[in-house]
């Protein structure tokens, strides 16, 4: 049973923007912290941003000022707005949910490729 579904990835030029979406089942969305993570081949998965049930957000230093996380409770959807994209932002981006580490639920990932 698929519980987290990401979308919105694609190919974009450096300096451009993308918005990723993650639709979660209602029970998961309402009870858990929602995250975005990313991974490139040969590297460990990297935490990018989180939003808790109250809407409090946090983002990694590597993307602060460029990326933001938000959610739409009515749509059970969390977003990752990515601006001023850099080549080094190229990765598979994963949505995750849980109330502790490691997260309990993970999406299948969506590829983001930033070209120079």
C-alpha positions in Angstrom: 0.0 0.0 0.0 1.6 3.2 -1.2 1.3 5.9 1.5 3.7 8.7 0.3 3.8 9.7 -3.4 6.2 12.4 -4.6 6.0 14.3 -7.8 7.4 17.4 -9.4 10.9 16.4 -10.2 12.5 17.0 -13.5 15.3 18.8 -15.4 16.0 22.4 -14.8 18.8 24.8 -15.5 20.9 26.2 -12.8 19.2 29.2 -11.2 15.8 27.9 -11.9 13.1 26.7 -9.6 11.0 23.5 -9.0 8.3 22.6 -6.6 8.1 19.1 -5.3 4.9 17.6 -3.9 4.3 14.7 -1.6 0.8 13.4 -1.0 0.4 11.3 2.1 -2.5 9.2 3.4 -4.5 11.2 5.9 -3.5 9.3 9.0 0.2 9.7 8.2 0.0 13.3 7.3 -1.9 14.4 10.4 0.2 12.5 13.0 3.8 12.8 11.8 6.6 15.2 11.1 7.0 15.3 7.3 10.5 15.6 5.7 12.3 15.9 2.5 15.6 14.1 2.0 17.9 13.7 -1.0 20.5 11.3 -2.2 23.0 11.1 -4.9 24.8 8.0 -6.1 27.6 7.0 -3.7 26.5 9.3 -1.0 24.5 9.0 2.2 20.9 10.2 2.2 20.9 13.9 3.3 18.1 15.5 5.3 16.8 18.7 3.5 13.8 20.0 5.4 11.1 19.2 7.9 7.7 20.5 8.9 5.9 19.3 12.0 2.2 19.0 12.7 2.0 22.5 14.0 3.6 23.9 10.8 7.0 24.7 12.3 9.7 24.3 9.7 13.4 23.7 9.6 15.8 23.4 6.7 19.4 22.2 6.2 22.1 24.9 6.2 23.0 23.7 2.7 19.7 24.9 1.3 18.7 27.6 3.7 17.5 30.7 1.9 16.8 28.8 -1.3 14.5 26.0 -0.3 11.4 26.1 1.8 8.9 23.5 3.0 5.2 24.0 3.5 2.1 21.9 3.6 -1.6 22.0 2.7 -3.6 20.2 5.4 -6.7 20.1 3.3 -4.8 18.2 0.5 -2.6 16.0 2.8 0.3 17.4 0.8 3.7 18.7 1.7 5.8 20.8 -0.7 9.4 21.6 -1.2 9.9 24.9 -3.1 13.4 24.9 -4.5 14.7 28.2 -5.9 18.1 29.3 -7.2 18.9 25.7 -7.9 22.5 24.6 -8.2 24.1 21.7 -10.1 24.9 20.2 -6.7 21.2 20.0 -5.8 20.9 17.2 -8.4 19.7 14.2 -6.5 16.7 11.9 -5.9 14.4 13.6 -3.5 12.4 11.6 -1.0 9.5 12.4 1.1 9.4 10.8 4.6 7.2 10.8 7.6 7.5 9.8 11.2 7.7 11.0 14.8 11.2 9.8 15.5 14.4 8.7 13.7 14.6 6.7 11.5 11.4 7.8 9.8 8.7 5.2 9.5 7.4 6.0 6.0 9.2 6.8 2.7 8.1 7.7 -0.7 9.6 6.2 -3.9 11.6 9.3 -4.7 11.6 11.8 -7.6 14.6 12.8 -9.6 15.8 16.4 -9.8 18.5 17.2 -12.3 20.0 20.7 -12.4 22.1 21.4 -15.6 24.8 24.0 -15.8 
